[in-house]
Amino acid sequence: MMEKSETEPESKKFDYAEIVSDLIWIAEECELRCMFDSTKWIYEILSNLSPLHFDAYEKSKEKASASNSAFSTLSSSDRFIVKHAKELIRDKEYHRAKFFLERFNLRGTYETFLYYWSWYLISLRERQEAEAEGLTRKQEFQDNTLAELRHELEKLKQDKLEIFDCFLNTLLGMVRADNQIKLDARNAFIEAIHQDHRCWPAWNGLAMNLEDKCEVDEMDLPLEKWQYVLFMAEAMYRLQLLRSAIDCYNLVLENILGHVPYVICQVAAAMSSMQEHESAIQAFERVRKTDPYRIEHMNLYSDSLYIRESTVALASLAHHFYETHKYTWQTCCIVGNYYSNRKEHTKAQEFLLRATRLSPYDSSIWVLLGHEFMETKNNSAAILAYRKATVLDSHCYRGWYGLGQLYEILKAHAYSLYYYEQAHRRRPDDSRILVALGVCFVKLNRRSDAEKCFKKAFQIGDLQGNALTHLGKLYEDQNENAKAAKVYETYLKIYSEEMIGDLDSVALCCRFLTKHYYDTGNLDTSYQFAQRCLTYDKTKEEGYYYLRLISRKRIEVRPTEEAGILTKSVTSFTCSLLKDSSTPGTGGRMADMVTPSDVQRISSGTEGQIGSALNQTIDEERTSQQIEDMAISDDDNLEISF
């Protein structure tokens, strides 16, 4: 048994009073600093906590309070300038906010953060406006504003280290991450967490910038805090370690926050990525019952509905949010899935392109757009969309997988192999990627590697059964028919026809097994699979063909068997007669005096009875077999002679 890692979250109850206090503090601090996304997220959690949380909080002696001291020390005129700047940031007038905040000498932490935060928001909007050009932009956007901001922040930290609190370090980490300086960004986030473990934006920034789970083991983090459990859940989801992510989210649900919509949706999103769409749909529907106008995560809900072909539910979802949230990128994705489900791929592309303009940094939108371009054979645009997804998020396995599929269609198998390998590194336990790798290895004549991929895909859990069908075909091509037969029989035992939904695979397996067992002389087993072939249109004719062959083979075999039975019966009878002639009471010499004619005379009646009985038995066997065959066959014109 593997030992539990020291960095894995423990299943224990956390202090509800501390949880509520921490959430109230960070919500008020983020609101003061105009970090509206974090504020909205935290208030949603607070509004969905159970009464037990607030009962414990009300009974506790220590109550949360935002550190307003920095704001309260400002002069009256400066306070109004700051309030004015906050309202400008709220209205997205970032340049004006930065202009008015420049009047400060930036002595304090609070006003310093607002100044650099407005500068950061300017950079974000410039990049978003540049990305709005999407696939039509020919040159890479150079964000000089972001580089200058990083330089200024790092210089400020050197000159005035005392004012760098957890929020300024968090902002520095975000700027470094956007400049692709990942290691320094992680160090800034860790420093912010050590300054105050309640600073959730630092935890979230650290989770979003991890490259490997091993990095967590090397970090000095407060493992005993409840924020660490939620951080590990977010990190595992980001790294596509979905089973571990679900386990961590369940700990959050059970021991920390309770059943808040955000955590439930994250679990559903992980289930959707693991192809457990029925469970994902149930979780999303549970959230929609309590919060029907919540738009976050609903694009992922529409993905699951699309894959499960729930046309009515998808249409209802699209109409609902098109009326209430018409100009959000999530609605554009939902409507795009709706039109794609209706095979109106041009309209789907229009809405997905609109989504990329509204949220150009979401890799999942670019993946969907790449899928739609593939549907319309626009391969060059599909390549650009998939590559954009991988640039925005190197852990986006769907972008790498889409590129692999595209190059496989273009017969560029070496390129396809490279992209499939990249996808496999992001999702090592995804059977679909392993099957795709195996197919690519077959194309490149690397059959040993292909065999390993197919076997591994089956071992980790192949929902569709594609691994076994490809493995069986591989053995067929190598003339290893015994191995192929074993694989196909395993496939038929494990994957029922209702489960896989692909009757062609079942039919082809039955056809191969019919031929294989006929060639090896196992007529009974071949007969069984031939009868199964009659169920499918694709193999019905071959099923009839092999039934005829089996019938003729049996006719050829039976006369020989019958002659052997008759000879054995006569010999047995003669031996018993000779034995009777030497029994006591016959004088012991009677056998020597019996002539051939005497033997014929003595045994003629008995031998006739034996022959008659044997013929009757053979006729009964033939009649029984003929009735059985006629009962199983569904074709009245089938001529089978015995």
HUFEN-V881582 format. One record per helix or strand of 2 or more residues. SS is the DSSP state (alpha for helix, beta for strand). FROM is the first residue (numbers start at 0). TO is the last residue. If there is no record, write none. Layout:
((SS	FROM	TO) (SS	FROM	TO))
This chain:
((alpha	15	31) (alpha	35	46) (alpha	50	58) (alpha	68	71) (alpha	75	89) (alpha	93	100) (alpha	108	130) (alpha	133	135) (alpha	143	158) (alpha	160	162) (alpha	165	177) (alpha	181	194) (alpha	199	207) (alpha	213	216) (alpha	225	237) (alpha	241	254) (alpha	260	272) (alpha	276	289) (alpha	297	306) (alpha	310	323) (alpha	328	340) (alpha	344	357) (alpha	362	374) (alpha	378	391) (alpha	396	408) (alpha	412	425) (alpha	430	442) (alpha	446	459) (alpha	465	476) (alpha	480	493) (alpha	496	499) (alpha	502	518) (alpha	522	532) (alpha	539	580) (alpha	589	592) (alpha	595	631))
